[in-house]
Amino acid sequence: MTTAEAKRKHNVLKEEIIKLFDLKERLSKEFENRKFTPDGRLIGDIGEVLAELYYDIILDGGQSHTHDGITSDGQSVQIKISFQDHLTFGKIPDYYLGLQIYKNGDYKEIYNGPGQIIYDKYNHRKHIGDKLLRFPMKELIKLNDTVPTDKKIKKRLLK
């Protein structure tokens, strides 16, 4: 890479970092209960806000290892989101909501139901319920199909 090309790329990188932090500030002002920090929490915070907009969930004020919010009837909800083909599962919440988000801002529900169902299905896995483990979305979608409608978090808005 030439010096001129390196300088050009550095300028592009600087411009995009500025945009990233502008985005962080705009989102933080609009959704005051989340920080949207670009150091790993940005996507998670976006997913949590998306979940609160579309589902019967009230987000907690801060981060927790066991849940991100509660339903209107007081059940804890762990929200996980990913652009990739897997989601993580750790401690067993009352409800687990797993979403896949797309670059255009749309999302797909991967799993919506009791955390205990995931635990029971995968209790043979070492460290299930103790450590954060990865699960393929394909498996969670199949498991989601078995969750009765009355055991899912109700939707607030329809897509």
N, C-alpha and C positions, 0 to 999 in steps of 0.2 A: 504494500500500500504506500502510495506516495504521501509526502508531507501535506500536500494540498488536499488530497482525499481524506486523510486523517483529520485535518482541521475542519473540513466540510462535515464529516460524520460527527465530530465532536459538537459542532454548532447545532446540528439536527438533534442530537441527544440532549443538549442543554434546553432547546426549545420544547421538546417533549416532556422533559422533567418539570419545566415550569407549568406546562398544561396539566400535568398529573397533580401537582400541588394546588393549582387553581381548582381542579375537579374536587380534590379532597376538601378544600375550603367551602366550596358550594354545597357539597353533600352534607358536610358537618353542620352547616347553618340550617339546611332544610330538615335534617333528621338529627336533632340535637342529642339524642341518646346514643349515638354511635360516633366513633372517631374517624373511621375510614383511612387509617394510616397506611401508607403504601408499603410498609415493611412486613406484609404478610396478612394483615387483617382487612385489607381493602375489599377483597372478594367476599370474605365471610360477612363483613358488615353489609355489603350490598345484598347478599342473600338473605340476611336477617330482616332488612328493611323490606325487601320484596315479599318475604313471607308474611310480615306484619300487614302489608297492604292487601294481600290476597287471601289471607287466612284469619281465622278467629284467634289471633295471637296478640298479646301485649308484650313488647320487649322489656326485659329487665334493664336497669340503668347501667349495668356494667357486665364485665366478662365473668363467666362461671364455667367450671369444668363439667358440670352436670346438666345445665340447661341455659337457654338463651332468653326464654320468655315463658309466659303462662297463657293458657286458654281462659276464656271468660268464666269457666267453672273451676279455675284454680289448678289445672293440671300442668305440670312442667313440660316444656318442649325443648328438645335439642334440635337445632337447625343446622344442616350441613349443605353446602353448595359446592359445585365444582364445574369447571369447563371440561374436565377430563372424563374418563370412562369408569371412575370409581368414586366412592364416598367413604368417609371414615365413620367409625362407631366406637365409642368409648364406654363411659359410665351409662347405666341403664336409666333413661328418663321415662316419665310417664308416656310421653309421645316423642316420636322421632319424625322429623320432616326432612327428607332429602330431595334436593332439587338440582337439576342440571341447567346451567345457564348458557345461552348462546351469545355469540359476538354481537348479534343485532338487538340484544336486550330481552329477548323472549326467554321463557323457561319451560321446563318439562318437569312434572312431578314424578319422582322416581320411587319414593316410599313415603307414605303418610299413614301412620298408625302407632300402636303401642310399641315402645322400645323393647318390651319383654318378648314380643314375637320374634324380633331379630335375635335377641339373646338365646331364646329357646331353640331356634333353628341352627344357630352356630355355636352352641355351648361346648361343642367338641374342640373348638379352636383354642389353643393356648392363649391365655391372657384376655379372653373375652370378658368384658365388663370391668377390666382393670386398666388396660392400656388402649390407646387409640389404634384400631386396626382398620385396614383397607378392605372394602368389599366391592366387587364388580357391580356396576349399575344393572347389568343384565340380570344378575341374581336377585337384586333388591326389587326390580320391576316385577319379577315372577312372584316374589314374596308379597309385594304390594297387592297383587291381584287376589290374594287370599284373604285380605283384611276386609271384614264386613264394613259396609258404609257407615253404620252407626259407631264404629270404632275409629273413624278417621276424624281429623280436625276439620271442622266445617269451613267452607270457603266464604270469604267476605265479599270478594269481587269475582266475577267470572271473566275469564280471558276472552 
